Amino acid sequence: MTELRQKLIKEIRLRGYTASTERAYLAAVKGLVRHYGKSPEQITRDEIERYLLHIRDERGFAFGTCNQIVNALLFFYKHTLQDPERMAAIPLRKSRKHLPEVLSREEVIQLINAPDNLKHRVLLLTTYSAGLRVSEVVTLKVSNIDSKRGLIRVEQGKGYKDRYTVLSEKLLEELRTYYKAYRPKTYLFPRRQSDKPLDISTASRIYRAAKKKAGITRGKGIHTLRHCFASHLLESGSDIHIIQRLLGHRQLATTLVYLHVSKKNLMQVKSPLDFAVTEPGGRPQ
């Protein structure tokens, strides 16, 4: 498998895929090989199909994980083994649409203020106040903070695109306090005793610990803070197109989902029951 592994890595890198995609694709192929205990060249189409049913129905893999494994195997058999027919017509699972969970402003402040560690608190504050993805906040550089123009430059975000997002005046004050205490060099939130960016898993643990300490049960992952940023801006009257640019969404439809969770938009709507003619006792006629 070593030679095939190296060939798979080369094919992935030639297409400019991210390091996380590379790890996921390697893990997917390794999982298939480990399941049958033989080379992927010897695994039949029927065996691949049974393996996909096994991870879905018996092991209970999440929808997104199953689709990622299918994509990885499609890529492997098409580009590495030059055998696309082995995976031909194996479908992806149909997408399930879930509305993002959004915390209230009060809950967000409680969560951000929960950590005793200044670095942890400022990391959460930066994520929320600028609407950043976790991959963007951990790779944020000191030089990306443009205090004169009140902007944060996001370099090579999702889709390898640069963009600017808002720099809160309150965040800037906190960042100055944080900088004096930690003196980060390249990355704003480096690892301990290193100038390398913080691991995404570490940032996620910081969020979960803060949520637990604040006694908040909603908002599964740190991405919740990005959802809160968008929803709270919408509730404050910000233009949906501006929010789209700040978030770095390619399509407006992706941003429009926040219309479905915005408290302002929902609370402005009255139930038809409120317009119904009622009897003196308050019962609808």
Secondary structure, DSSP 8 states (H G I E B T S, - for coil): -HHHHHHHHHHHHHTT--HHHHHHHHHHHHHHHHHHTS-GGG--HHHHHHHHHIIIIIS---HHHHHHHHHHHHHIIIIISS-GGGGTT---------------HHHHHHHHH--SSHHHHHHHHHHHHHT--HHHHHT-BGGGEETTTTEEEE-S-TTS--EEEE--HHHHHHHHHHHHHH--SSBSSB-TTSSSB--HHHHHHHHHHHHHHHT-----STTHHHHHHHHHHHHTT--HHHHHHHHT-SSHHHHHGGGGT-HHHHHT---GGGGS-B-TTS-B-
